[in-house]
Amino acid sequence: MKGTGYSIKDLEILSGIKAHTIRIWEKRYNLLVPDRTDTNIRYYNDNDLRRILNVSLLVRNGFKISKVATWDDERIKSSVLEESVSKTSKNDFVERLLLLMINFDNRGFIRLTDEIIRGMGLEEAVPQVFFNLFIRIGTYWQVGSIFPAQEHFVTHIFRQKLIAEIDKLGLPDQSGSTILFFLAEKELHEVSLLYYAYLARKLNYQVIYLGQSVPFDDLKKMAIQMKIDYIFSAFINSVQKEELESYLNDLKNIFSHQKIFITGGQVQHHHPVLPRNVKVVKDFHDFKKYLG
């Protein structure tokens, strides 16, 4: 939430309902009654945001706005819950998770996360649902429509789930190749890194997991002190193309005999020139293909 509340642009981004349509619904159906600044600019509170999110979900599922607009919040909420039980598409899951995130509904978020993992399996659920959720969250965060605590709330839950699933796999065979997983300095977004570490463990690889913000000097020491077969890193934080390419070249210099896997939004955005031993991992199919 920004300043005194949410702007109509925030509501448009979060709900997927055009600002022009929101204004029509306000005028025709009295769906929302926004407050106004001294300069007569609309702004909305948390209840307004929840209402438009719920209404947008119902309208996308075939409900008439003229009908929904006459309902009180309790009836709208109960209708959303009924719809949610019967809907299992990937997009519906993302919408439901976003709503639970915005409400900081811890129990609801964890229950739905568990339901998705049980139904699809972690390997499919992460790329098909949870990565899409994080893409949406990233967009909303960029434009200021959500605040960092909401992102941290979601990230913490997924981090717990992934670590728990990795623990369930037990110890790998000693014969497996070793993969080093890490994030560069100042890179803190480790959900994708944990997911690929889970896949590697599932494929019986030895996983050395260093996690967030690893100093480059530590990587140099790792290269000297132990046998490593593969390297894996993700680039999510905003970075200049030249800086990314320079980092990859430095990485190639200390891990010249290993295959280096990279993934993340910055890789997809910049399409950097890659050293000969660096491979881009687009998705889990790519990763499994590379590891054989």
C-alpha positions, -999 to 999 in steps of 0.1 A, spaced: 0 0 0 14 34 -9 9 67 9 -27 70 20 -39 39 2 -42 21 -32 -46 41 -64 -70 30 -90 -40 19 -111 -30 -4 -82 -65 -20 -82 -63 -24 -120 -29 -42 -118 -38 -64 -89 -73 -74 -100 -69 -74 -138 -100 -52 -141 -93 -20 -162 -95 13 -143 -122 25 -167 -143 -6 -158 -138 0 -121 -150 36 -125 -181 23 -143 -188 -3 -116 -185 25 -90 -209 48 -108 -234 22 -120 -234 -3 -91 -218 16 -62 -194 -13 -59 -167 8 -42 -168 41 -25 -133 55 -26 -120 83 -5 -104 112 -22 -73 133 -16 -74 171 -13 -68 172 -50 -98 149 -57 -77 118 -66 -94 85 -57 -77 62 -32 -88 29 -18 -82 9 14 -75 -27 21 -112 -36 23 -117 -21 -12 -88 -41 -26 -102 -73 -11 -137 -66 -25 -124 -59 -61 -102 -90 -60 -131 -112 -49 -155 -96 -74 -130 -100 -103 -126 -137 -95 -163 -142 -96 -168 -122 -128 -141 -142 -145 -160 -174 -135 -192 -163 -151 -210 -143 -125 -228 -111 -136 -214 -79 -121 -250 -65 -118 -258 -94 -95 -225 -96 -75 -225 -58 -69 -257 -61 -48 -242 -87 -24 -226 -78 9 -190 -88 16 -199 -119 35 -219 -133 6 -192 -124 -19 -166 -141 3 -187 -173 7 -193 -174 -31 -155 -171 -37 -148 -200 -14 -174 -221 -31 -159 -213 -65 -124 -220 -52 -133 -255 -41 -145 -264 -76 -117 -247 -95 -83 -263 -99 -67 -246 -129 -32 -231 -126 -46 -196 -130 -72 -201 -104 -46 -214 -80 -25 -182 -85 -55 -159 -80 -64 -177 -48 -28 -176 -35 -26 -138 -43 -58 -132 -24 -45 -152 6 -12 -133 5 -28 -99 5 -49 -109 35 -19 -124 53 -41 -155 57 -13 -178 70 -35 -209 76 -53 -205 43 -21 -200 23 -4 -230 38 -35 -252 33 -38 -243 -3 -1 -247 -9 -3 -282 6 -33 -290 -15 -15 -279 -47 16 -300 -39 -5 -331 -30 -25 -328 -62 3 -320 -87 35 -331 -69 62 -306 -60 81 -311 -93 51 -299 -114 36 -275 -89 66 -252 -86 70 -243 -123 34 -244 -132 19 -225 -102 44 -212 -77 69 -196 -102 39 -179 -119 28 -166 -86 63 -151 -80 63 -135 -114 30 -118 -105 43 -108 -71 75 -93 -87 55 -72 -111 32 -59 -83 62 -52 -61 79 -33 -89 50 -9 -94 45 -6 -56 11 -24 -55 23 -47 -27 48 -40 1 79 -62 9 63 -79 40 38 -96 17 66 -110 -5 86 -121 25 55 -138 40 51 -159 8 88 -166 3 92 -179 38 64 -204 34 77 -217 1 113 -219 15 100 -240 44 81 -263 20 111 -269 -3 135 -275 25 111 -300 41 108 -319 7 145 -320 3 149 -335 38 124 -362 29 147 -374 1 173 -385 26 210 -389 18 222 -395 -18 245 -423 -28 282 -415 -24 288 -422 -61 267 -393 -73 283 -363 -90 285 -330 -70 266 -298 -78 273 -266 -60 243 -243 -56 248 -206 -47 236 -171 -53 259 -142 -61 265 -114 -36 234 -93 -28 212 -119 -45 186 -130 -19 158 -147 -40 165 -184 -34 132 -201 -41 143 -212 -76 177 -222 -63 161 -244 -37 138 -259 -62 166 -269 -86 186 -282 -56 156 -304 -48 155 -318 -84 193 -325 -82 188 -344 -50 159 -363 -64 182 -373 -93 207 -387 -67 233 -359 -71 254 -347 -41 242 -312 -34 264 -285 -18 240 -257 -10 255 -223 0 224 -202 -5 221 -165 -6 247 -138 -13 279 -158 -15 312 -138 -17 332 -145 -48 363 -152 -28 345 -181 -11 338 -196 -45 375 -194 -53 383 -214 -21 356 -239 -29 371 -245 -63 405 -253 -47 394 -273 -17 369 -298 -31 359 -317 -62 328 -301 -79 313 -314 -111 286 -288 -118 278 -253 -107 243 -238 -105 232 -202 -98 202 -179 -104 200 -142 -112 168 -125 -101 179 -91 -89 182 -63 -114 217 -63 -130 232 -46 -161 240 -70 -190 277 -61 -189 279 -68 -152 262 -102 -156 285 -111 -185 316 -101 -165 304 -122 -135 299 -152 -157 333 -148 -172 349 -146 -137 329 -177 -128 342 -195 -159 378 -187 -149 376 -204 -115 353 -233 -127 369 -238 -161 364 -276 -161 328 -277 -147 295 -272 -165 278 -240 -151 240 -238 -151 223 -204 -148 186 -195 -146 164 -165 -136 147 -135 -149 178 -114 -156 192 -142 -178 160 -143 -198 159 -105 -200 195 -98 -211 203 -130 -231 240 -125 -221 269 -137 -242 278 -170 -225 312 -186 -219 316 -220 -236 308 -240 -204 278 -220 -193 243 -233 -201 210 -215 -195 183 -236 -178 149 -225 -190 128 -249 -169 130 -282 -150 128 -302 -183 159 -285 -195 177 -292 -162 168 -329 -161 179 -332 -198 213 -316 -190 219 -339 -160 206 -370 -178 
